Amino acid sequence: MAITVKKVTTKKELKQFIRFNYELYKGNAYKVPELYEDMVDTLTPGKNPALEFCDSECYMAMDGDKIVGRVVAIINNRANERWNEKVVRFGWIDFIDDPEVSSALIHAVEEFGKAHGMTAVQGPLGFTDMDPEGMLIEGYDQLGTMATLYNYPYYPQHMEKMGYEKAHDWVEFKIAVPDKIPDKMLRVGEIVQKKFGLKIVKVHSKKEIAEKNYGQRIFELINEGYKNLFGFVALTQAQIDKYVDTYLGLLNLDMISLVETEEGELVGVGITMGSLSVALQKAKGKLFPFGWWHLVKALKWKEPEGMDLLLVAVKPEYLNKGANSLLFLDMIPVAMRKGYKWAESNPELEDNEAVQKQWAYFDTKQHKRRRCFKKDI
């Protein structure tokens, strides 16, 4: 039977769209399931502030009544304006190993883009940089993370056969937690603190975060620190409010590292958390009825062996002055105390030299690579 492509228009179809990913990767040891409730929020107008400035459609590839693939077509109007482009993105793409299926999905994205005046396709990308992005091209035998996509090795092969080529690559590192703070890092930290009047700051309560407006200030720093990275567009106030309300309260305050000037200006932030990969696998991507238990146990009681470096952001004028070393002076003792053995860097643009330099102090292994593909239409 010929493959057809269907727009998602109902809540029932959205549920099918999300659950296809679970079925395709059922039993896979390396895939970390998407949290179902988060996916519903991400793809539902009124729940995701990014949809206020993005045009999008969710598509399912159908073999009769059976779902055999899915994709989201996205036009981020603010990003296109920021980078002076006419790009349609594809995200959350999954398909069986059948070229007819992948071609049908990508064709739907291309046609959506053409109908809106776009001249190029890029992906996998989300609505914003806060969404998972990049198709895995190395590291299929490595456990994924909460913040990344996983895909089978045949995915990039299909993309290349359709004429798509590399736009950008991200690399990921597995970083051994040292037994002590490296001596060179200690020396650099001391010099940076004295020369630039910087200090490491810890928050001790949710009340303190609110009173000192750290949520807002952290995301304003992210907007400034990431502004020149590929595809990034500043988060809107509605997005900042959403992320602060949804995620900041879940973090362990010990694992929030801040660097400020003597006057109290925030110039660096590092946020880490214990890996939720195994907990999400046990929860099978669902909070209810019992999935929440695995996540709470990983967050509150039973520390996993690994930790995720969710984000590191430094004010641009302090980036080459060693301010990020102060973040690690705080992070390392916390990681040692909690018994973490390793950390996941999560994706970093391969040409982001400022980020790559900070791993020089550590025993690291580049164990994953993922790609953004592109094609003119």
C-alpha positions in Angstrom: 0.0 0.0 0.0 1.3 3.5 -0.8 2.5 5.7 2.0 0.3 8.7 2.7 1.0 11.7 4.9 -1.6 12.9 7.4 -1.7 16.2 9.4 -2.2 15.9 13.1 -5.5 17.7 13.9 -7.0 16.1 17.0 -5.8 15.2 20.6 -6.1 11.6 19.7 -3.8 11.9 16.7 -1.3 14.0 18.8 -1.2 11.1 21.3 -0.5 8.7 18.4 2.1 11.0 17.0 4.0 11.1 20.4 3.6 7.4 21.1 5.0 6.3 17.8 8.5 7.2 19.1 8.0 4.9 22.1 6.9 2.0 19.9 9.7 2.4 17.4 12.4 2.3 20.2 10.7 -0.2 22.4 13.4 -2.3 24.1 16.3 -0.2 22.8 18.9 0.0 25.5 20.2 3.5 24.6 17.1 5.5 23.9 15.8 7.8 26.6 12.1 8.2 26.2 10.6 11.6 25.8 8.4 12.6 28.7 4.9 12.3 27.3 3.5 15.3 29.3 6.3 17.5 28.1 5.8 16.6 24.5 2.1 17.4 24.7 2.9 20.9 26.2 5.6 21.4 23.5 3.3 20.7 20.6 0.1 22.4 21.9 -0.7 26.1 21.2 -1.3 28.0 24.4 1.1 25.8 26.4 4.3 26.5 24.5 5.1 30.2 24.2 7.4 29.5 21.2 4.3 28.7 19.2 3.4 32.4 19.4 6.1 33.2 16.8 6.5 29.8 15.1 4.3 28.3 12.4 4.2 24.6 12.5 2.5 21.4 11.5 2.8 17.8 12.8 2.7 15.1 10.2 2.4 11.3 10.4 3.3 8.9 7.6 0.7 6.2 7.3 0.8 2.7 5.8 -2.9 2.2 5.6 -4.1 2.6 9.3 -0.6 2.1 10.7 1.8 4.9 11.6 5.2 4.4 10.2 6.8 7.8 10.7 6.4 11.3 12.1 7.8 14.8 11.8 7.2 18.4 12.8 7.6 21.2 10.2 8.6 24.4 11.9 9.1 28.0 10.7 10.7 30.1 13.5 9.9 33.5 12.3 12.0 35.3 14.9 15.1 33.1 14.1 14.6 33.8 10.3 14.5 37.5 11.0 17.5 37.4 13.3 19.7 35.4 10.8 18.2 36.9 7.7 17.1 33.5 6.4 14.0 31.8 4.9 14.4 28.4 6.6 11.8 25.7 7.4 13.0 23.3 10.1 12.1 19.7 10.6 12.1 18.3 14.2 11.1 15.2 16.1 11.5 13.1 13.0 11.2 9.3 13.3 10.6 6.7 10.7 10.9 3.0 9.9 13.8 1.9 7.7 11.9 2.5 4.4 13.0 5.3 2.0 9.4 5.8 0.9 8.5 6.8 4.4 11.3 9.2 5.1 10.9 10.8 1.6 7.2 11.3 2.2 7.9 13.0 5.6 10.6 15.3 4.3 8.6 16.1 1.2 5.7 17.3 3.5 8.2 19.6 5.3 9.6 20.9 2.0 6.1 21.7 0.7 5.1 23.3 4.0 8.2 25.5 3.7 7.6 26.4 0.0 4.0 27.4 0.8 5.3 29.9 3.3 8.0 31.3 1.0 10.9 29.4 2.5 14.0 28.6 0.4 15.9 26.1 2.6 15.3 23.2 5.0 17.4 22.5 8.1 17.1 19.9 10.9 16.6 18.2 13.1 15.9 21.4 15.1 13.2 22.3 17.6 11.1 25.4 18.0 14.1 27.0 19.9 17.5 26.0 21.2 15.9 24.8 24.4 14.5 21.8 22.4 16.5 18.7 21.5 18.3 19.1 18.2 20.7 17.3 15.9 20.6 13.8 14.4 23.0 11.3 15.9 25.7 10.2 13.5 28.2 8.7 16.1 27.6 7.1 19.4 24.7 4.7 18.7 26.0 2.4 21.5 25.9 5.2 24.1 23.1 5.9 26.6 21.2 9.1 25.6 20.3 11.9 27.9 17.1 13.7 28.9 18.1 16.7 26.7 19.0 14.9 23.5 17.5 12.9 20.6 18.4 9.3 19.8 18.0 7.7 16.4 18.9 4.5 14.6 22.0 4.5 12.3 19.8 4.4 9.1 18.4 7.9 9.7 21.4 9.9 8.4 21.8 7.5 5.5 18.2 8.3 4.4 18.9 12.1 4.7 22.0 11.8 2.5 20.2 9.8 -0.1 17.6 12.6 -0.3 20.4 15.1 -1.1 20.8 16.6 2.4 24.2 17.6 3.6 26.0 18.9 6.7 25.0 22.3 8.0 26.6 22.0 11.5 27.7 19.3 13.9 27.5 19.1 17.7 29.9 17.0 19.7 29.3 15.5 23.2 31.9 14.5 25.8 31.9 12.1 28.7 33.9 13.7 31.4 35.5 11.9 34.3 34.9 13.5 37.7 38.4 14.1 39.1 39.4 13.1 42.7 40.3 16.7 43.4 40.2 20.1 41.7 43.0 20.3 39.2 45.9 22.4 40.5 46.0 24.6 37.3 42.3 25.3 37.6 42.8 26.4 41.2 45.5 28.8 40.2 43.5 30.2 37.4 40.5 30.6 39.6 42.5 32.5 42.2 43.9 34.9 39.6 40.5 35.5 38.0 38.8 36.2 41.3 41.5 38.8 42.3 42.0 40.4 38.9 38.4 40.9 37.9 36.7 41.0 41.3 34.6 37.9 40.8 33.1 35.6 43.4 31.3 32.3 43.5 27.7 32.6 44.8 25.4 29.8 46.1 21.6 30.1 46.6 20.2 28.3 49.6 16.4 28.5 49.2 13.7 28.9 46.6 12.7 32.0 48.5 16.2 33.5 47.8 15.9 32.7 44.1 12.6 34.6 44.0 13.8 37.6 46.1 17.0 38.1 44.1 15.2 37.4 40.8 17.8 34.7 39.8 15.4 32.9 37.4 15.0 36.0 35.2 18.7 36.9 35.5 19.9 33.4 34.5 17.8 33.4 31.3 18.8 36.9 30.4 22.4 35.8 30.8 21.7 32.8 28.5 20.2 35.2 25.9 23.4 37.2 26.0 25.9 34.3 26.2 24.3 32.3 23.4 23.3 35.1 21.0 26.0 34.3 18.4 25.5 30.5 18.4 24.1 28.8 15.3 20.3 29.3 15.0 19.9 30.8 18.5 17.2 33.5 19.0 16.7 35.3 22.3 14.0 33.8 24.5 10.9 35.9 24.9 9.6 37.0 28.3 6.8 34.4 28.0 9.4 31.7 27.4 11.5 32.8 30.3 8.5 32.8 32.6 7.5 29.3 31.4 11.0 27.8 32.0 11.4 29.5 35.4 7.9 28.2 36.6 8.3 24.7 35.1 11.9 23.7 35.7 13.8 25.9 38.2 11.9 24.5 41.2 13.0 20.9 40.3 16.7 21.7 40.5 18.9 20.7 43.4 20.2 24.1 44.7 23.6 22.6 45.4 24.0 22.0 41.7 23.4 25.6 40.7 26.7 27.5 40.4 26.7 31.3 40.0 29.5 33.8 39.4 29.0 37.5 40.2 31.0 40.7 40.2 31.5 42.5 43.5 28.6 44.7 42.6 26.3 41.7 42.2 26.2 41.5 38.4 25.6 37.9 37.2 28.3 37.0 34.8 28.3 33.2 34.8 25.9 30.3 35.5 26.3 26.5 35.5 23.4 24.2 36.1 23.8 20.4 36.5 21.7 17.6 37.7 22.0 13.9 38.3 21.3 11.9 35.1 17.6 11.0 34.7 18.3 8.7 31.7 17.7 5.4 33.5 14.8 6.8 35.5 13.1 7.9 32.3 13.6 4.5 30.8 12.0 2.8 33.8 9.2 5.3 33.7 8.7 4.6 30.0 8.2 8.3 29.3 5.2 8.7 31.5 4.7 10.4 34.8 1.5 8.5 35.6 0.5 6.3 37.2 3.9 5.3 38.6 6.5 6.9 36.4 6.9 9.9 38.7 8.3 7.5 41.4 11.4 6.7 39.4 12.1 10.4 38.7 11.6 11.5 42.3 13.9 8.7 43.5 16.6 9.8 41.1 16.1 13.5 41.9 15.8 13.2 45.7 17.3 10.0 47.2 19.3 7.7 45.0 22.1 9.5 43.2 23.0 8.0 39.8 26.6 7.5 38.8 26.4 10.2 36.1 25.4 13.8 36.0 24.2 16.1 33.1 25.7 19.5 32.5 22.5 21.1 31.5 24.0 24.5 30.7 27.0 26.7 31.1 26.7 30.4 30.2 29.2 33.2 30.6 28.8 36.9 29.8 30.7 37.4 26.5 33.2 39.9 27.9 34.2 37.4 30.6 34.4 34.3 28.4 38.1 34.5 27.7 39.0 35.8 31.2 38.6 32.4 33.0 35.2 33.1 34.6 34.0 29.6 33.6 36.8 28.1 35.7 35.1 29.5 38.8 31.9 27.6 37.9 33.9 24.4 37.9 35.6 25.2 41.2 32.1 25.0 42.6 30.8 22.1 40.5 33.6 19.7 41.1 33.4 19.5 45.0 29.6 19.0 44.7 30.1 16.2 42.2 32.7 14.5 44.4 30.5 14.8 47.5 27.5 13.3 45.7 29.6 10.4 44.4 29.3 11.1 40.6 31.8 9.2 38.5 31.3 11.1 35.2 29.4 13.9 33.6 27.7 14.3 30.2 28.5 17.6 28.4 25.4 17.4 26.2 25.7 18.9 22.7 28.2 21.6 21.9 28.9 23.1 18.5 32.1 21.5 17.2 33.5 24.9 16.3 32.8 26.5 19.7 36.4 26.8 20.8 35.6 28.6 24.0 33.6 25.7 25.2 36.0 23.1 24.0 38.9 24.7 25.9 37.3 24.2 29.3 37.6 20.4 29.0 41.4 20.6 28.8 41.6 20.2 32.6 39.7 16.9 32.6 39.9 13.3 31.4 37.4 13.3 28.5 36.1 11.2 25.7 34.2 12.6 22.7 31.6 9.8 22.5 28.8 11.2 20.4 28.3 13.5 17.4 25.1 14.8 15.9 24.3 16.7 12.8 22.0 19.4 11.5 21.3 18.7 7.8 20.4 21.3 5.2 19.1 21.5 1.6 17.9 24.3 -0.6 14.3 24.0 -1.9 
